Amino acid sequence: MKNKNLYVAVAVVAIVLVIIVPISTLLLDLLLVINITISLLILINSVYATDALAMASFPTMLLFTTLYRLSLNIASTRLIIGKGAAGEVIATFGTFVGGDNLVVGFLVFLIIMIVQFLVITRGAERVSEVAARFTLDAMPGKQMAIDADLNSGLISDVEAKERRRRIQREADFYGAMDGASKFVKNDAIAGIIVTVVNIIGGIIMGMVFLNLPIMEALTRYTILTIGDGLVSQVPALLISVATGIIVTRAASEGELGADLVNQLLSSPRVLYIAAGACLTLVPILGQFFLVVVAAGLVMLGLRLQSVQKKVVATEEKRVEDQEVEAIRKPENVISLLQVDPIELEFGYGIIPLADANQGGDLLDRVVMIRRQLAVELGVVVPTIRLRDNIQLNPNQYVVKVKGVEVARGDLLLDHFMAMNPGTVEEDIEGIPTTEPAFGLPALWIADSMRDRAEMLGYTVVDPPSIIATHMTEVVRRYAHELLGRQDVQSLLDNVKTNNPVVVDEVVPKLLSVGEIQKVLANLLREGVSIRDMITILETLADYAPVTRDPDLLTEYVRQGLGRAISHAVMTGSPNEVITLDPRLEQMIMDSVQKTEAGSFLAMDPGVSGRIVGNAAKQAERLAQSGRQPVVLASPVVRLYFKRMTEQAIPGLVVLSYNEIDPAMDIQSIGIINAT
């Protein structure tokens, strides 16, 4: 390291000596060759640099190279004006560019000067200025981001120090480049001035001191001046280009060549369009080379497309191998044990209904199902998993709860389902079917028949609505099974945000989360909304000290929710209901057996069969008149009568007298007995 610093110090001193001490033409030729070599090294290094900090000493390089070129300009000027000769390098450059025509040589030199000064140097200077400004403005935000990552534990102290040091180096680099770019600009200006001085001074020296004719003096000194200017400006041009490359690579993280090729030739479509544009210009310009260029672009596009296909195939094979390898790993078998709470599987013919790219809105309807049931039942339905199943018929779908099929249906995608609400007198043509959600008779009709069916009074629904309705009913029917302990805990946390006292009173002092889950499941099993969690928890807080039997607690909660329950099923005036014979209620009470695991009904199957049959007849008579069958029973009997009839008459609503709003007008139109 000490020797390297010594070399740099000696080089700087030597540059200064070249300015002061006259040198020979042979030594000048050597120094000019070294100058060109250094500029090439700087340009090539800037191309291969991965980022700006890879050449952090570039501003200092600009200072040294600029000083070096100026010293050579002074030395060459001394030789040109003093001796009329400046070595083979300068003479060769001047003769090669100018040839026999001084005007052409001078104009070429002038164009090079203009390109360097007005285009490259000015652009590099502006980019350096803007980069320095934005880098300094972004420093506080970058420092805060590093502090945030350090505080969150994402990075260590060592990494934080390294990042801060890098940010500081970037700021110092772009700040230094903003000033160092002025060296390049002023070097170009100095080159122009030196050229003018050389020409004027050379002509004066040749005519006055050497007694040369004006044309000979003009020819000799102009050629030497052009050569001197080119020998200086060509390295300056290379370093200016290197400066522009360095300061414009702020957003790049790879090598320049790879970035340019990957970004310019990344899309075969772009190459095809460019080839088409070239062919379009052939009749206008009449150039055969346009056809050659277009053919080259097409061949390049085909080659690139082939490479991309191979890359995609290789990537797919790699991903497939990773998946196979992942399946083979013993620890990944655990993921196969996961069972989705609710799934909707469908055949490939129904895929367009779930594909948003094909206009399907089934996913949006599933989201609406979850929102609707959250409002109706007060429960957050688990995410409904949608997947296709090639084992199903193309137009068939299956609903699964915890991996077990609970419902299925068939659709005709290009048809609508028409159902007679009971008021239609005229029949229409269609394919007979059954509505899957409620089992009602229906017809599949063509799209052309839709308007006529609606005019006749039919209820017409499209296939996505059929699936959504069926899913809604299935979720509503199995909501008590979908409600888990974690879901109950989420509901309790939601209540606790605004009502912490009622939650703390019940859980865990009186009841566990599992016991509350059983009560909520009992309510959902009979379609009772649990949205009013505050009332439910307050009721549990009142009666949990007396009993922890989930069934009894459910009855107490139902009484607390009585107004909401009765208003949900009774909307008429008067409300016609079915009641139980007092002797039947006494018989049910006598048949109740209580054990440590809970209470259950122990009744002769023949007797219970007659009771269920009588209840079915009464409920059917009420349903035929278009009303909801409702049975009223005493509070102690209600639960057991519901359990007795829920399998045979699943839609039968059984309420206790304590659940009826006193303001309601109730009228009994039938009595259920055991005979």
Order of alpha helices (4+ residues) and beta strands (2+ residues): alpha-alpha-alpha-alpha-alpha-alpha-alpha-alpha-alpha-alpha-alpha-beta-alpha-alpha-beta-beta-beta-beta-beta-beta-alpha-beta-alpha-alpha-alpha-alpha-alpha-alpha-alpha-alpha-beta-alpha-beta-beta-alpha-beta-alpha-beta-beta
